[in-house]
Amino acid sequence: MELQQFTKQERRELRQQEKIKEQRQRKLKRLYRHIALWLLVALVVGGGIFGMVKLASYPASETGPAITVDAVNREDWTKGNRDAKVVLIEYSDFQCPACAFYYPLLKKFSDEFGDKLAIAYRHFPLPNHQNAKSAAYAAEAAGRQEKFWEMHDLIFDNQKDWKDKRSADEVFTNYAQTLNLNLDRFKLDFTSKEIRKKIEAAYQNSVSLGLNSTPTFFLNGKKISNPRNYEEFRSVIIQTINENP
């Protein structure tokens, strides 16, 4: 049937139907394009997530060049036998919650393994932790009065009390008083250029190694993935001790 055989009303209705049909087709095309785009995005994101998960599941040695560090040096604060055949070095930040989690674990290792294990603490105060450097200064100042580990323990034991303060200097001075330190000497050491230079040098050394998080552990010079719990960490240490009788 040809178009001229329709009435005017029928022709108008036919045109309207054709317009509606064209509109539907355009909407469907847009919908298909959107679906295709979202599928592509999902594939890209999904592939990226899969890659990151796989990367995270690899040991540190498989994600890039292995990182190694020197043995204990005279700048390190150590527990146990400095000449032990097994050395655990921790790059740590006093304000880091994860470091506070591992802190009691390391204390247990020191008690359990004694002279078979040397534990060394190295400063790595992260820039986003406003009181981390002050805590490091306090520990070093206490160390000049042979109380580094005592201050270290007080700082971690009470991390929640000072971590969010605008300035924690007074808190650390109170800790020095608790430890019966010479307060005048502590205050001088706390603000000394020597201690600030030492902490800055320790930070730059950590960065030069490619470290970007705390705590980071090295066992006999080799970087290890952070164990999930005490038993897992203990197992790694025992294995290394057995390999180095």
N, C-alpha and C positions, 0 to 999 in steps of 0.2 A: 504494500500500500504506500503511495507517495504522500509527501508531506502536505501538498495542497488539498488533499481529500479530507484532512482533519478540519474541524471547526476552529475558530480563533481560540475558544476556551480550551479545547483539547491541545492545540499547539502550545499555549502558555503552560499547561500542565506538563506537557512532554518536555518542554525546555527546563522547567523547574526540576523535573525528575532527573534530567541529564546533568543539571548543575549539582544536584544533590549527590549523584553518582560520582561526578568528578571530584567533589569535595571529599567524599569518602575515600576515593582512591588516593588523593593527596595525603589525607590523614594516615592512611595505611602505609604509604611510602615513608612518611616521616617517622611513624612508629617503628617500621622495619629498620630504618637508619639508626634510630636511637637504640633499638635492641642490639644491633650489630656493634654499635659503639660501646655499649655497656659490656657486651661479651668480650670485646677486645681489651677493655680496661680491666675486667675481671681476670682475664688470662695473664695480662702483664703483672697485675698486683699479686695474683696467686703465684705466679712464677717467682716473683721477687721474694715473697714470704717463704716459699718453699726453699729458695736458695739460702735465705738467711737462717732458716731452721737447720738446714743441712750444714751450713758453715758453723753455726753455734754448737752443733753436735760433734764437730771434729775436735780432736786434741789440739792444743796450741801449736804444736809443731807442724800440723797439717794446714793451718790457716795462713801461713806465711813463714818467713825465715825464723828459725828458732832464736829466742832471745836468751842470752846467758849473761851472768854477772860475775864479778870477781868475788873471791872468797872474803871472809871477814877482814875488815881493815881497822886501823886504829881509831877511826872516826865513829865506828859502830858501837852501839850499846848492846851488850850481849849478856845472855844467861847461859849457864852451863859451861862446858869446857870449850874454850875458844879453839883448841886444837882437835876437837872431835872430828871424826871422819864423816859425820853427817851434819850438815849446816842448813838451817832453815832461815832464810832472810825474808823479812816482811817489809814491804813499802806501805806505809800506813799514814792515815790522817786521823788525828784525835777527834775530829768532829764527825767523822764518817760513821753512820749507824752500822754498816756492815763490819767495819773494823771493831766496833764495840761488841758485835756478835762473836767474832773470832777471838777476842781478847781472853775470855776465860778458858777457851780451848787450848790456847798456847800456854797458859799458866799450868794447866793439867799436864801437858806434854813435858814441860820443864821439870815438874815434880816426878813424873813417871819415868822418863828416860835418863834423867840425871846427866852424867858425863858422856853419855853416848850421843847426845844431841846438843848442838849449839844453836841458840835462837838469837838472831840479830834484828834490831829495830832500825829502820831507815825512814827518815821523814819524807813525806810527800803530801804537804798540805795543799789541798785543791783550792783554786781561786774562788769557787762558789761557796766556800765555807768561811764565813767572815771571822770566826774565832779560832780557826785551825792553826794559823801561824802563832797567835798568842799562846795557845796551848803548847806548841812546840818550843817557844821561847821559855815558857815556865818549866817544862821538863828538862831543857838544857841547863837552865839556871840552877835547878835542883841538883842536876848531875854534877855541877861544880862543887857541890857539898856532899857528894857521894849518895845522893838520894834520887837518882833518875828514875829507877824502877818504882820506887814508892810514889813519886809524883805521877808517873805513868799510870799506875793503878788507880790512884785517886781521881785522875782526870777521866779515865774510862768508866769507873764505877759511878761517877756523878754526871755523866755526859748530858743527861736530860735536864739537869739543873742550870747549865751554863750555855748550851749550844745555841739558844735563840736570843741570848742577851745582846744588846747593842755593843757592849764591851764586857768581856769576861775577865779583864785584868785584875780587878779587885777580888774576884772569886779565887783566882790562882794565887794571889797573895795570901788569902785566908788558908789555902791548902798548904802553903809554905809554912805558915804559922802552926798549922796542925802537925806538920812534920818536924817542928822545933828547929827550923832552919834559922840562920842569921838573916833577919829580914832586911837589914840595910844592904848586906851583900847580895841577897836575892834580888832586890829591886835594881841594884846597879847592873847585875848580870842580865836580868830580864830585859833591860833596855840597851844593852851593850851592842856595839857594832859587830863585834866578833861573833856573837851568837846569831845575829841577823844574817851575817854573811854565810855562816855555816848552814842555816836553814835554806837560804836562797840557793846555795851551791847544791844542797841535797835535792831541792826541787828541780833545778836545771838538769842534774844528773838523771833524775827519773824521766824527765821529758826527753832527754837525749836517747834514752833506751826505748822510746816509743810507748811508754806507759801512759795510760789515760784514765785509770780507775784505781780505787783502793778498796780493800787491800789487794796487793799483788804479791804472790809468794814465789820464791825461788828455792828449790830444794837441790842442794849440791850444785848450785850455779845455773840450774835449768828452770825456766818458768813452768809452773804447773797450773792447771785449771783449779779454781777454787773448789775444794771439796764441799759437799752439801751438808755434812754433819760431822760430829766428832769421830764416829767410828770409821767413816770413810777416810777422813784425814789421818787418823791413827794408823789405818791399814797402809797408807802410802808411806808413812814414816817408817813403820816396821819393815816394810819391804826394802826400803833403801838402807836401813841399818843392817839387815840380813845380807844385802849385796856388798856391804862394806865392813866386814868383820874386823 
